[in-house]
Amino acid sequence: MTDKTITILDDDQGPLANPILETEEVSSGGESPVEPIADTEELETDEATAQVAQLQAANAELAEQVKRISAEFQNFRRRQEEEAKRVKVRIREDIIRS
């Protein structure tokens, strides 16, 4: 893409100076130096969507970890209660035998 810029020079630059110069500025790669607003908003939207998806995946993983840990704790508590009952039964049996 080519941008034309018109520059007006002051008289004090010398008698040989051309009062109006036309210059062409060519940006590298044929891209405009400033991204259009629509493209920028689209990129931001895409990045936000990707970030939301990533956070939702992390949230789902953490929710699964909470469920697993909760189930493990419930199993632990149940085993401890069963063990406490067995100990009480043994103590009673020992008292009766003696």
N, CA, C and O atoms as CSV, one atom per row, in Angstrom:
chain,resi,resn,atom,element,x,y,z
A,1,MET,N,N,0.852,-1.171,0.000
A,1,MET,CA,C,0.000,0.000,0.000
A,1,MET,C,C,0.893,1.227,0.000
A,1,MET,O,O,1.919,1.243,0.680
A,2,THR,N,N,0.527,2.237,-0.738
A,2,THR,CA,C,1.332,3.440,-0.879
A,2,THR,C,C,0.569,4.615,-0.313
A,2,THR,O,O,-0.591,4.847,-0.654
A,3,ASP,N,N,1.242,5.359,0.564
A,3,ASP,CA,C,0.663,6.578,1.123
A,3,ASP,C,C,1.448,7.756,0.575
A,3,ASP,O,O,2.679,7.749,0.601
A,4,LYS,N,N,0.752,8.762,0.083
A,4,LYS,CA,C,1.427,9.963,-0.407
A,4,LYS,C,C,1.309,11.040,0.648
A,4,LYS,O,O,0.247,11.263,1.229
A,5,THR,N,N,2.436,11.706,0.881
A,5,THR,CA,C,2.474,12.795,1.838
A,5,THR,C,C,2.968,14.036,1.123
A,5,THR,O,O,3.969,13.987,0.408
A,6,ILE,N,N,2.284,15.130,1.308
A,6,ILE,CA,C,2.702,16.405,0.722
A,6,ILE,C,C,3.322,17.224,1.835
A,6,ILE,O,O,2.714,17.453,2.880
A,7,THR,N,N,4.571,17.668,1.581
A,7,THR,CA,C,5.289,18.450,2.570
A,7,THR,C,C,5.551,19.835,2.004
A,7,THR,O,O,6.076,19.963,0.898
A,8,ILE,N,N,5.196,20.863,2.745
A,8,ILE,CA,C,5.455,22.245,2.332
A,8,ILE,C,C,6.672,22.718,3.103
A,8,ILE,O,O,6.701,22.677,4.333
A,9,LEU,N,N,7.689,23.172,2.354
A,9,LEU,CA,C,8.922,23.617,2.970
A,9,LEU,C,C,8.884,25.123,3.188
A,9,LEU,O,O,8.255,25.857,2.426
A,10,ASP,N,N,9.556,25.568,4.227
A,10,ASP,CA,C,9.667,27.002,4.505
A,10,ASP,C,C,10.665,27.635,3.540
A,10,ASP,O,O,11.514,26.944,2.976
A,11,ASP,N,N,10.561,28.958,3.352
A,11,ASP,CA,C,11.453,29.690,2.448
A,11,ASP,C,C,12.887,29.700,2.941
A,11,ASP,O,O,13.798,29.845,2.126
A,12,ASP,N,N,13.127,29.554,4.222
A,12,ASP,CA,C,14.478,29.682,4.756
A,12,ASP,C,C,15.313,28.423,4.520
A,12,ASP,O,O,16.421,28.328,5.048
A,13,GLN,N,N,14.823,27.462,3.752
A,13,GLN,CA,C,15.604,26.265,3.460
A,13,GLN,C,C,16.488,26.460,2.228
A,13,GLN,O,O,17.203,25.540,1.831
A,14,GLY,N,N,16.450,27.587,1.653
A,14,GLY,CA,C,17.344,27.859,0.537
A,14,GLY,C,C,16.578,28.179,-0.725
A,14,GLY,O,O,15.413,27.809,-0.877
A,15,PRO,N,N,17.263,28.889,-1.648
A,15,PRO,CA,C,16.587,29.308,-2.871
A,15,PRO,C,C,16.308,28.149,-3.827
A,15,PRO,O,O,15.429,28.262,-4.682
A,16,LEU,N,N,17.034,27.043,-3.701
A,16,LEU,CA,C,16.836,25.927,-4.613
A,16,LEU,C,C,15.782,24.942,-4.123
A,16,LEU,O,O,15.428,24.001,-4.833
A,17,ALA,N,N,15.293,25.153,-2.940
A,17,ALA,CA,C,14.321,24.211,-2.371
A,17,ALA,C,C,12.998,24.320,-3.099
A,17,ALA,O,O,12.510,25.420,-3.355
A,18,ASN,N,N,12.436,23.214,-3.420
A,18,ASN,CA,C,11.138,23.145,-4.068
A,18,ASN,C,C,10.074,23.405,-2.997
A,18,ASN,O,O,10.115,22.764,-1.946
A,19,PRO,N,N,9.129,24.316,-3.220
A,19,PRO,CA,C,8.163,24.621,-2.172
A,19,PRO,C,C,7.241,23.454,-1.835
A,19,PRO,O,O,6.771,23.363,-0.701
A,20,ILE,N,N,6.971,22.569,-2.771
A,20,ILE,CA,C,6.094,21.432,-2.490
A,20,ILE,C,C,6.797,20.161,-2.963
A,20,ILE,O,O,7.189,20.051,-4.125
A,21,LEU,N,N,6.947,19.225,-2.064
A,21,LEU,CA,C,7.562,17.941,-2.394
A,21,LEU,C,C,6.534,16.837,-2.169
A,21,LEU,O,O,5.808,16.838,-1.175
A,22,GLU,N,N,6.488,15.909,-3.096
A,22,GLU,CA,C,5.637,14.745,-2.895
A,22,GLU,C,C,6.539,13.557,-2.580
A,22,GLU,O,O,7.488,13.272,-3.310
A,23,THR,N,N,6.240,12.891,-1.519
A,23,THR,CA,C,7.017,11.714,-1.145
A,23,THR,C,C,6.076,10.532,-1.018
A,23,THR,O,O,4.911,10.675,-0.647
A,24,GLU,N,N,6.600,9.376,-1.332
A,24,GLU,CA,C,5.822,8.154,-1.184
A,24,GLU,C,C,6.417,7.342,-0.049
A,24,GLU,O,O,7.631,7.155,0.041
A,25,GLU,N,N,5.547,6.873,0.799
A,25,GLU,CA,C,5.977,6.018,1.894
A,25,GLU,C,C,5.403,4.628,1.637
A,25,GLU,O,O,4.192,4.454,1.502
A,26,VAL,N,N,6.286,3.658,1.574
A,26,VAL,CA,C,5.856,2.282,1.356
A,26,VAL,C,C,6.140,1.517,2.632
A,26,VAL,O,O,7.277,1.458,3.101
A,27,SER,N,N,5.105,0.940,3.180
A,27,SER,CA,C,5.299,0.167,4.404
A,27,SER,C,C,5.787,-1.222,4.041
A,27,SER,O,O,5.546,-1.703,2.934
A,28,SER,N,N,6.469,-1.862,4.972
A,28,SER,CA,C,7.041,-3.175,4.710
A,28,SER,C,C,5.951,-4.225,4.602
A,28,SER,O,O,4.990,-4.225,5.372
A,29,GLY,N,N,6.110,-5.112,3.646
A,29,GLY,CA,C,5.200,-6.235,3.493
A,29,GLY,C,C,3.853,-5.879,2.916
A,29,GLY,O,O,2.974,-6.739,2.869
A,30,GLY,N,N,3.649,-4.670,2.481
A,30,GLY,CA,C,2.378,-4.294,1.902
A,30,GLY,C,C,1.269,-4.134,2.925
A,30,GLY,O,O,0.109,-3.969,2.547
A,31,GLU,N,N,1.591,-4.177,4.204
A,31,GLU,CA,C,0.575,-4.009,5.243
A,31,GLU,C,C,0.520,-2.553,5.667
A,31,GLU,O,O,1.517,-1.835,5.591
A,32,SER,N,N,-0.631,-2.130,6.106
A,32,SER,CA,C,-0.730,-0.769,6.614
A,32,SER,C,C,-0.053,-0.713,7.975
A,32,SER,O,O,-0.105,-1.690,8.722
A,33,PRO,N,N,0.581,0.402,8.317
A,33,PRO,CA,C,1.312,0.482,9.580
A,33,PRO,C,C,0.399,0.398,10.798
A,33,PRO,O,O,0.850,0.010,11.876
A,34,VAL,N,N,-0.847,0.747,10.650
A,34,VAL,CA,C,-1.792,0.689,11.763
A,34,VAL,C,C,-2.863,-0.327,11.411
A,34,VAL,O,O,-3.443,-0.280,10.326
A,35,GLU,N,N,-3.126,-1.259,12.346
A,35,GLU,CA,C,-4.157,-2.262,12.086
A,35,GLU,C,C,-5.527,-1.605,12.096
A,35,GLU,O,O,-5.784,-0.717,12.908
A,36,PRO,N,N,-6.393,-2.029,11.214
A,36,PRO,CA,C,-7.761,-1.507,11.259
A,36,PRO,C,C,-8.435,-1.897,12.569
A,36,PRO,O,O,-8.136,-2.940,13.150
A,37,ILE,N,N,-9.331,-1.061,13.013
A,37,ILE,CA,C,-9.996,-1.281,14.295
A,37,ILE,C,C,-10.759,-2.596,14.300
A,37,ILE,O,O,-10.735,-3.307,15.306
A,38,ALA,N,N,-11.427,-2.939,13.223
A,38,ALA,CA,C,-12.210,-4.174,13.169
A,38,ALA,C,C,-11.315,-5.391,13.373
A,38,ALA,O,O,-11.685,-6.314,14.098
A,39,ASP,N,N,-10.130,-5.404,12.737
A,39,ASP,CA,C,-9.208,-6.522,12.900
A,39,ASP,C,C,-8.714,-6.612,14.331
A,39,ASP,O,O,-8.609,-7.709,14.879
A,40,THR,N,N,-8.409,-5.479,14.945
A,40,THR,CA,C,-7.941,-5.457,16.322
A,40,THR,C,C,-9.016,-5.987,17.254
A,40,THR,O,O,-8.727,-6.787,18.144
A,41,GLU,N,N,-10.250,-5.550,17.058
A,41,GLU,CA,C,-11.344,-6.027,17.905
A,41,GLU,C,C,-11.566,-7.520,17.702
A,41,GLU,O,O,-11.850,-8.243,18.657
A,42,GLU,N,N,-11.437,-7.983,16.461
A,42,GLU,CA,C,-11.615,-9.408,16.183
A,42,GLU,C,C,-10.527,-10.221,16.873
A,42,GLU,O,O,-10.807,-11.276,17.442
A,43,LEU,N,N,-9.282,-9.735,16.825
A,43,LEU,CA,C,-8.188,-10.429,17.496
A,43,LEU,C,C,-8.408,-10.464,18.996
A,43,LEU,O,O,-8.195,-11.495,19.634
A,44,GLU,N,N,-8.837,-9.335,19.569
A,44,GLU,CA,C,-9.097,-9.287,21.005
A,44,GLU,C,C,-10.221,-10.244,21.372
A,44,GLU,O,O,-10.156,-10.917,22.401
A,45,THR,N,N,-11.258,-10.308,20.530
A,45,THR,CA,C,-12.372,-11.217,20.780
A,45,THR,C,C,-11.902,-12.664,20.702
A,45,THR,O,O,-12.279,-13.487,21.536
A,46,ASP,N,N,-11.079,-12.978,19.698
A,46,ASP,CA,C,-10.554,-14.337,19.566
A,46,ASP,C,C,-9.688,-14.704,20.768
A,46,ASP,O,O,-9.786,-15.815,21.289
A,47,GLU,N,N,-8.841,-13.774,21.207
A,47,GLU,CA,C,-7.990,-14.026,22.368
A,47,GLU,C,C,-8.834,-14.222,23.619
A,47,GLU,O,O,-8.558,-15.110,24.426
A,48,ALA,N,N,-9.857,-13.399,23.779
A,48,ALA,CA,C,-10.735,-13.521,24.944
A,48,ALA,C,C,-11.482,-14.848,24.915
A,48,ALA,O,O,-11.633,-15.502,25.947
A,49,THR,N,N,-11.946,-15.243,23.742
A,49,THR,CA,C,-12.652,-16.523,23.610
A,49,THR,C,C,-11.723,-17.685,23.949
A,49,THR,O,O,-12.122,-18.626,24.635
A,50,ALA,N,N,-10.496,-17.615,23.472
A,50,ALA,CA,C,-9.520,-18.665,23.766
A,50,ALA,C,C,-9.218,-18.711,25.259
A,50,ALA,O,O,-9.104,-19.789,25.842
A,51,GLN,N,N,-9.089,-17.540,25.873
A,51,GLN,CA,C,-8.806,-17.484,27.303
A,51,GLN,C,C,-9.984,-18.033,28.104
A,51,GLN,O,O,-9.781,-18.743,29.089
A,52,VAL,N,N,-11.207,-17.715,27.698
A,52,VAL,CA,C,-12.394,-18.237,28.380
A,52,VAL,C,C,-12.425,-19.756,28.280
A,52,VAL,O,O,-12.703,-20.436,29.268
A,53,ALA,N,N,-12.144,-20.296,27.097
A,53,ALA,CA,C,-12.132,-21.751,26.912
A,53,ALA,C,C,-11.071,-22.403,27.786
A,53,ALA,O,O,-11.303,-23.460,28.375
A,54,GLN,N,N,-9.910,-21.770,27.868
A,54,GLN,CA,C,-8.825,-22.302,28.692
A,54,GLN,C,C,-9.218,-22.286,30.164
A,54,GLN,O,O,-8.969,-23.255,30.882
A,55,LEU,N,N,-9.825,-21.206,30.616
A,55,LEU,CA,C,-10.242,-21.110,32.014
A,55,LEU,C,C,-11.366,-22.092,32.331
A,55,LEU,O,O,-11.407,-22.652,33.427
A,56,GLN,N,N,-12.276,-22.304,31.385
A,56,GLN,CA,C,-13.345,-23.279,31.603
A,56,GLN,C,C,-12.776,-24.691,31.715
A,56,GLN,O,O,-13.245,-25.483,32.533
A,57,ALA,N,N,-11.781,-25.009,30.910
A,57,ALA,CA,C,-11.146,-26.326,30.989
A,57,ALA,C,C,-10.440,-26.501,32.331
A,57,ALA,O,O,-10.529,-27.560,32.951
A,58,ALA,N,N,-9.741,-25.458,32.776
A,58,ALA,CA,C,-9.067,-25.518,34.072
A,58,ALA,C,C,-10.089,-25.658,35.195
A,58,ALA,O,O,-9.868,-26.401,36.151
A,59,ASN,N,N,-11.208,-24.943,35.080
A,59,ASN,CA,C,-12.263,-25.021,36.087
A,59,ASN,C,C,-12.849,-26.430,36.148
A,59,ASN,O,O,-13.083,-26.955,37.237
A,60,ALA,N,N,-13.088,-27.042,34.993
A,60,ALA,CA,C,-13.632,-28.402,34.952
A,60,ALA,C,C,-12.658,-29.393,35.586
A,60,ALA,O,O,-13.067,-30.304,36.305
A,61,GLU,N,N,-11.370,-29.206,35.312
A,61,GLU,CA,C,-10.357,-30.088,35.893
A,61,GLU,C,C,-10.323,-29.950,37.412
A,61,GLU,O,O,-10.247,-30.948,38.129
A,62,LEU,N,N,-10.379,-28.719,37.899
A,62,LEU,CA,C,-10.380,-28.502,39.345
A,62,LEU,C,C,-11.647,-29.058,39.992
A,62,LEU,O,O,-11.590,-29.594,41.098
A,63,ALA,N,N,-12.781,-28.938,39.319
A,63,ALA,CA,C,-14.032,-29.491,39.851
A,63,ALA,C,C,-13.924,-31.010,39.973
A,63,ALA,O,O,-14.400,-31.587,40.950
A,64,GLU,N,N,-13.302,-31.658,38.988
A,64,GLU,CA,C,-13.094,-33.107,39.056
A,64,GLU,C,C,-12.184,-33.473,40.224
A,64,GLU,O,O,-12.428,-34.463,40.915
A,65,GLN,N,N,-11.140,-32.682,40.448
A,65,GLN,CA,C,-10.242,-32.943,41.572
A,65,GLN,C,C,-10.987,-32.825,42.893
A,65,GLN,O,O,-10.782,-33.636,43.795
A,66,VAL,N,N,-11.852,-31.818,43.014
A,66,VAL,CA,C,-12.629,-31.637,44.242
A,66,VAL,C,C,-13.535,-32.843,44.465
A,66,VAL,O,O,-13.639,-33.340,45.586
A,67,LYS,N,N,-14.190,-33.317,43.410
A,67,LYS,CA,C,-15.071,-34.486,43.534
A,67,LYS,C,C,-14.284,-35.713,43.981
A,67,LYS,O,O,-14.726,-36.451,44.862
A,68,ARG,N,N,-13.110,-35.930,43.370
A,68,ARG,CA,C,-12.298,-37.094,43.738
A,68,ARG,C,C,-11.828,-37.015,45.182
A,68,ARG,O,O,-11.903,-38.002,45.914
A,69,ILE,N,N,-11.350,-35.862,45.592
A,69,ILE,CA,C,-10.856,-35.697,46.961
A,69,ILE,C,C,-11.995,-35.854,47.959
A,69,ILE,O,O,-11.819,-36.457,49.017
A,70,SER,N,N,-13.162,-35.314,47.625
A,70,SER,CA,C,-14.325,-35.457,48.499
A,70,SER,C,C,-14.715,-36.925,48.645
A,70,SER,O,O,-15.012,-37.380,49.750
A,71,ALA,N,N,-14.716,-37.662,47.552
A,71,ALA,CA,C,-15.051,-39.089,47.606
A,71,ALA,C,C,-14.014,-39.855,48.423
A,71,ALA,O,O,-14.369,-40.725,49.218
A,72,GLU,N,N,-12.736,-39.534,48.230
A,72,GLU,CA,C,-11.681,-40.186,49.009
A,72,GLU,C,C,-11.855,-39.911,50.499
A,72,GLU,O,O,-11.680,-40.810,51.322
A,73,PHE,N,N,-12.196,-38.681,50.847
A,73,PHE,CA,C,-12.376,-38.337,52.258
A,73,PHE,C,C,-13.575,-39.074,52.853
A,73,PHE,O,O,-13.508,-39.554,53.984
A,74,GLN,N,N,-14.671,-39.165,52.096
A,74,GLN,CA,C,-15.841,-39.908,52.583
A,74,GLN,C,C,-15.490,-41.378,52.806
A,74,GLN,O,O,-15.907,-41.970,53.801
A,75,ASN,N,N,-14.736,-41.961,51.896
A,75,ASN,CA,C,-14.301,-43.354,52.070
A,75,ASN,C,C,-13.402,-43.499,53.292
A,75,ASN,O,O,-13.537,-44.456,54.053
A,76,PHE,N,N,-12.494,-42.561,53.480
A,76,PHE,CA,C,-11.610,-42.586,54.646
A,76,PHE,C,C,-12.417,-42.516,55.937
A,76,PHE,O,O,-12.186,-43.285,56.870
A,77,ARG,N,N,-13.365,-41.585,55.979
A,77,ARG,CA,C,-14.195,-41.432,57.176
A,77,ARG,C,C,-14.990,-42.715,57.452
A,77,ARG,O,O,-15.080,-43.144,58.602
A,78,ARG,N,N,-15.559,-43.323,56.424
A,78,ARG,CA,C,-16.323,-44.567,56.579
A,78,ARG,C,C,-15.426,-45.689,57.107
A,78,ARG,O,O,-15.826,-46.435,58.001
A,79,ARG,N,N,-14.208,-45.810,56.553
A,79,ARG,CA,C,-13.285,-46.850,57.029
A,79,ARG,C,C,-12.892,-46.620,58.485
A,79,ARG,O,O,-12.773,-47.574,59.254
A,80,GLN,N,N,-12.688,-45.362,58.868
A,80,GLN,CA,C,-12.330,-45.060,60.256
A,80,GLN,C,C,-13.470,-45.403,61.215
A,80,GLN,O,O,-13.233,-45.928,62.303
A,81,GLU,N,N,-14.698,-45.107,60.812
A,81,GLU,CA,C,-15.851,-45.443,61.654
A,81,GLU,C,C,-15.989,-46.958,61.805
A,81,GLU,O,O,-16.271,-47.451,62.897
A,82,GLU,N,N,-15.790,-47.699,60.708
A,82,GLU,CA,C,-15.854,-49.158,60.769
A,82,GLU,C,C,-14.753,-49.715,61.666
A,82,GLU,O,O,-14.989,-50.638,62.445
A,83,GLU,N,N,-13.561,-49.158,61.554
A,83,GLU,CA,C,-12.446,-49.598,62.398
A,83,GLU,C,C,-12.736,-49.306,63.866
A,83,GLU,O,O,-12.435,-50.132,64.727
A,84,ALA,N,N,-13.316,-48.146,64.167
A,84,ALA,CA,C,-13.661,-47.807,65.551
A,84,ALA,C,C,-14.686,-48.797,66.101
A,84,ALA,O,O,-14.587,-49.200,67.260
A,85,LYS,N,N,-15.661,-49.193,65.295
A,85,LYS,CA,C,-16.659,-50.184,65.735
A,85,LYS,C,C,-15.991,-51.528,66.021
A,85,LYS,O,O,-16.311,-52.170,67.021
A,86,ARG,N,N,-15.069,-51.961,65.163
A,86,ARG,CA,C,-14.374,-53.233,65.387
A,86,ARG,C,C,-13.545,-53.197,66.666
A,86,ARG,O,O,-13.489,-54.182,67.402
A,87,VAL,N,N,-12.900,-52.060,66.929
A,87,VAL,CA,C,-12.101,-51.930,68.151
A,87,VAL,C,C,-13.006,-52.025,69.376
A,87,VAL,O,O,-12.651,-52.690,70.349
A,88,LYS,N,N,-14.161,-51.377,69.348
A,88,LYS,CA,C,-15.098,-51.435,70.475
A,88,LYS,C,C,-15.573,-52.872,70.714
A,88,LYS,O,O,-15.678,-53.316,71.857
A,89,VAL,N,N,-15.859,-53.592,69.626
A,89,VAL,CA,C,-16.301,-54.985,69.757
A,89,VAL,C,C,-15.191,-55.822,70.383
A,89,VAL,O,O,-15.482,-56.636,71.260
A,90,ARG,N,N,-13.945,-55.663,69.981
A,90,ARG,CA,C,-12.822,-56.417,70.549
A,90,ARG,C,C,-12.642,-56.108,72.033
A,90,ARG,O,O,-12.393,-56.998,72.847
A,91,ILE,N,N,-12.774,-54.825,72.360
A,91,ILE,CA,C,-12.618,-54.447,73.771
A,91,ILE,C,C,-13.696,-55.124,74.606
A,91,ILE,O,O,-13.403,-55.651,75.679
A,92,ARG,N,N,-14.932,-55.119,74.133
A,92,ARG,CA,C,-16.020,-55.774,74.871
A,92,ARG,C,C,-15.754,-57.278,74.998
A,92,ARG,O,O,-15.955,-57.856,76.065
A,93,GLU,N,N,-15.307,-57.902,73.920
A,93,GLU,CA,C,-15.006,-59.332,73.962
A,93,GLU,C,C,-13.899,-59.619,74.971
A,93,GLU,O,O,-13.976,-60.598,75.714
A,94,ASP,N,N,-12.870,-58.772,75.002
A,94,ASP,CA,C,-11.766,-58.962,75.952
A,94,ASP,C,C,-12.254,-58.809,77.387
A,94,ASP,O,O,-11.819,-59.549,78.270
A,95,ILE,N,N,-13.156,-57.856,77.631
A,95,ILE,CA,C,-13.675,-57.643,78.986
A,95,ILE,C,C,-14.508,-58.862,79.404
A,95,ILE,O,O,-14.397,-59.327,80.538
A,96,ILE,N,N,-15.323,-59.368,78.512
A,96,ILE,CA,C,-16.175,-60.514,78.834
A,96,ILE,C,C,-15.306,-61.748,79.085
A,96,ILE,O,O,-15.622,-62.505,80.003
A,97,ARG,N,N,-14.273,-61.991,78.359
A,97,ARG,CA,C,-13.396,-63.152,78.518
A,97,ARG,C,C,-12.598,-63.092,79.813
A,97,ARG,O,O,-12.275,-64.132,80.386
A,98,SER,N,N,-12.287,-61.925,80.266
A,98,SER,CA,C,-11.444,-61.863,81.455
A,98,SER,C,C,-12.224,-61.919,82.706
A,98,SER,O,O,-11.650,-61.877,83.794
